[in-house]
Amino acid sequence: MSKLVLIKAATKYLEILSQKGCDVEVSNDFPSIPEIAKETGRGYQLPTFDVARVDHTQRSTFWLFLLKDGQRIGGVAATLQDIGDECASNYLRRVADSQYPNPNGSTLTSVSPIISADMKGKLGYIGELAVHPEHQGDRQSLAAFMRLVQVLALLEWDVDWTYGFIPDRHLKAVLSKQYGFCRFVPLAQTWREPVPEKRSSNEWWVAANKKELLWFFEAECRCANIL
């Protein structure tokens, strides 16, 4: 039943994008990703998705690109992180120490206990979101695009959670609904000084578990103008 919900949801989101004159492209051509991403206005990859540092595989990671008139105008990536029963805060601390080593001690000085209490199992980490400046502002397209990447993560990996970290300014711009998550936690991670470039202690943890995602997808398939 859950796969049927996902297929219906994917069809709906693709239809919304098609009505906007858009299409999507899935890519795991990892060597080409940095150059392709530049077309969307993104000139860098964070360490988790950096193809020069991480040995991604076709079964673990994919990029989804938003196309209009044959041009890539947006992009987002997803990667599978199977942490089993490991405490999520321990996992996040370990990853931060590896990706952003700090000579003064542990890279993260704290992780929200809400994250540790809830998130475990197979995780779909969503990141690398970019929309070309000339095409920003279409919130319905952004919503359909972001929901689609989560549908694909569920279809591909049957994840228990999807999650990401977003800047405080995005919450203030009321973009939370467009990103397609159900949970929003401020001060998710506190970074030891000096804070790594492109990261901030004001980031929010945004997430949804599988049950929540399936319910939202089903609700959006039932309602004509929910996005």
C-alpha positions in Angstrom: 0.0 0.0 0.0 2.8 2.4 0.8 4.4 2.0 -2.6 1.0 2.8 -4.2 0.9 6.1 -2.2 4.4 6.9 -3.2 3.7 6.3 -6.9 0.5 8.4 -6.8 2.4 11.2 -5.0 5.3 11.1 -7.5 2.7 11.3 -10.3 1.1 14.3 -8.7 4.3 16.2 -8.1 5.5 15.5 -11.6 2.2 16.8 -13.0 2.5 20.0 -11.0 6.0 20.6 -12.3 4.9 19.8 -15.9 2.2 22.4 -15.6 4.9 24.9 -14.7 6.9 23.9 -17.8 9.4 21.9 -15.7 10.8 18.4 -15.8 13.3 16.5 -13.6 16.5 14.5 -14.1 18.0 12.0 -11.7 21.8 11.7 -11.9 24.4 9.6 -10.2 27.1 10.6 -12.7 29.2 11.6 -9.8 32.4 13.0 -11.5 30.2 15.4 -13.5 28.1 16.6 -10.5 30.3 19.7 -9.5 30.0 21.1 -13.0 26.4 20.2 -13.5 25.5 21.8 -10.1 27.1 25.1 -11.2 24.3 25.4 -13.8 21.9 25.7 -10.8 24.0 28.5 -9.2 25.6 26.2 -6.6 29.4 26.5 -6.7 30.3 24.1 -3.9 29.4 20.8 -2.3 29.3 20.2 1.5 31.6 17.4 2.7 28.8 14.8 2.9 28.2 15.1 -0.8 31.6 16.2 -2.0 32.4 13.7 -4.8 36.2 14.4 -4.4 36.0 13.2 -0.8 33.3 10.6 -0.6 33.0 7.4 -2.6 29.3 7.6 -3.5 27.7 4.6 -5.2 24.6 4.3 -7.3 22.8 2.5 -4.5 23.7 5.1 -1.9 23.4 8.6 -3.4 21.6 10.5 -6.1 21.1 14.1 -7.3 17.7 15.3 -8.6 17.8 18.3 -10.9 14.9 20.6 -11.9 14.8 21.4 -15.6 13.0 24.2 -17.5 13.4 24.7 -21.3 16.2 22.1 -21.2 18.2 24.0 -18.6 19.0 22.8 -15.1 17.6 25.5 -12.8 17.6 23.7 -9.5 19.1 20.7 -7.8 19.1 18.7 -4.6 20.8 15.5 -3.4 20.0 12.6 -1.1 22.2 10.0 0.5 21.5 6.9 2.5 22.9 6.7 6.1 22.0 3.5 7.8 22.8 4.1 11.5 20.8 1.2 12.9 20.3 1.7 16.6 23.3 4.1 17.0 22.5 7.3 18.9 21.9 10.0 16.3 23.8 12.6 18.2 26.9 10.3 18.4 26.7 9.7 14.7 26.4 13.4 13.9 29.3 14.3 16.3 31.5 11.6 14.7 30.7 12.8 11.2 31.4 16.4 12.1 34.7 15.5 13.7 35.7 13.7 10.5 34.4 16.3 8.0 35.4 19.5 10.0 38.2 18.6 12.4 38.7 21.3 15.0 42.1 21.7 16.7 40.4 22.9 19.9 38.3 19.7 20.6 35.1 18.1 19.4 33.7 19.9 16.4 30.1 19.9 17.9 29.7 21.0 21.4 26.1 20.0 21.6 23.3 18.2 19.6 19.6 18.7 20.4 18.3 15.8 22.6 15.2 15.7 20.4 17.3 14.5 17.5 18.9 11.8 19.7 15.6 10.7 21.1 13.8 10.1 17.8 16.0 9.5 14.8 17.4 6.1 14.1 17.4 3.3 11.5 17.8 4.1 7.8 18.1 7.8 7.2 17.8 9.7 3.9 19.9 12.9 4.4 18.7 15.6 2.0 21.1 18.4 1.1 22.7 20.5 -1.7 19.5 22.4 -2.4 19.9 25.2 -5.0 17.6 27.1 -7.3 19.1 29.5 -9.8 18.5 33.1 -8.8 16.6 33.8 -12.0 14.1 31.1 -11.1 13.5 31.6 -7.4 10.1 32.5 -6.0 7.9 29.7 -7.4 7.0 28.1 -4.1 4.7 25.5 -5.6 7.4 24.2 -7.9 9.9 24.1 -5.0 7.4 22.2 -2.8 6.7 19.6 -5.5 10.4 19.3 -6.2 11.4 18.8 -2.6 8.6 16.3 -2.0 9.7 14.4 -5.0 13.2 13.9 -3.7 11.7 12.4 -0.5 9.4 10.1 -2.5 12.4 8.8 -4.4 14.4 8.3 -1.2 11.5 6.2 0.2 11.1 4.2 -3.0 14.8 3.6 -3.4 15.9 2.9 0.2 12.7 2.5 2.2 14.1 4.9 4.7 12.8 5.3 8.3 13.5 9.1 8.3 14.4 11.9 5.9 16.2 14.9 7.4 18.4 17.9 6.7 19.7 21.1 8.2 18.6 24.5 7.0 19.6 28.1 7.8 17.5 30.1 10.3 16.8 32.6 7.5 14.9 30.0 5.5 12.5 29.4 8.4 12.1 33.2 8.7 11.2 33.3 5.0 8.5 30.7 5.8 10.0 28.1 3.5 9.4 25.3 5.9 6.2 24.0 4.2 7.9 24.0 0.8 10.7 21.8 2.1 8.3 19.0 2.8 9.3 18.1 6.4 7.1 17.7 9.5 9.5 18.5 12.3 11.5 21.6 12.9 14.0 21.9 15.8 16.1 25.1 16.4 19.6 25.2 17.7 20.0 21.7 16.3 23.8 21.6 16.6 26.2 23.9 18.3 29.6 24.3 16.5 32.8 24.9 18.3 34.7 28.0 17.2 35.9 28.5 14.6 32.6 27.5 13.0 33.1 25.8 9.6 32.4 27.8 6.5 28.8 27.4 5.3 27.7 26.0 8.7 26.0 27.8 11.6 24.8 27.1 15.1 21.5 28.7 14.1 20.7 25.9 11.8 17.4 24.0 12.2 17.0 20.3 12.1 14.2 19.5 9.7 12.9 15.9 9.5 10.0 13.5 9.0 9.7 9.8 9.7 8.2 7.4 7.2 4.7 7.3 8.7 4.5 11.1 8.7 5.7 11.3 5.1 3.3 8.7 3.8 0.4 10.5 5.5 1.4 13.9 4.1 1.8 12.4 0.6 -1.6 10.7 0.8 -3.2 13.9 2.1 -1.7 15.9 -0.8 -2.9 13.4 -3.3 -6.5 13.8 -1.9 -6.5 17.6 -1.9 -6.3 19.6 -5.1 -4.6 22.8 -3.8 -2.7 21.7 -0.7 0.7 22.7 -2.0 
